[in-house]
Structure formats: structure tokens, C-alpha cells
Amino acid sequence: RFAIDPREQLQAQKWGRAHGLELLGSAHSHPTSAPVPSDTDLELTVAPALVVIQGPAGELRAWWLGDGVDTSVQELPFRRSDR
């Protein structure tokens, strides 16, 4: 498991706001399992949130974790851009 330094997260949010962007979620890897939200991901993610997960072969998949009335986990279309 890992933890994001809260100061770094706040700096990222401030940088995004200064550039007209909004932080929607996080990205991480599952080096030994499929790139789908694990039980731990679902337990520890503050929804609603976008989660991008990289699997062991480098494949990327995106997920929307709903909250409130809509607690669904929905896979989103994802296209990697090399911009």
C-alpha cells in the first residue's frame, strides 16, 4: 500500500486550480493483478472519484467510483494520449 503526502495533494490541487483544472482522482498500479478496483481501492477511495489503474502488462483502465445514491463502479472508455 501507499499513501500520498497530504501536502503534495494540496499542492497538486492548488496548481490545478491556478491552471483552470480540477483534480478528479488518482492513478496507481496493480503490478501483480488485473487493473480493476480492488476491495482495498473501493474501501479507501473517497467517492465520487476517477481511478486509473495500470496492470502488470502496462495496460491502463479507467473507473468511475460513484457515491451517495449511485455507488456503482463503472469502467470508462480510456485512450492513452502521448501529448
Number of C-alpha atoms within 10 A of each C-alpha: 3 5 5 8 8 9 9 10 12 11 11 14 16 15 14 13 12 10 9 8 11 13 14 12 16 12 12 13 17 16 13 9 12 17 22 20 21 12 8 9 12 12 10 9 15 13 17 17 17 22 22 21 21 19 17 13 12 12 12 19 21 20 20 20 22 16 13 8 6 9 12 12 17 12 16 13 8 11 9 8 5 4 3
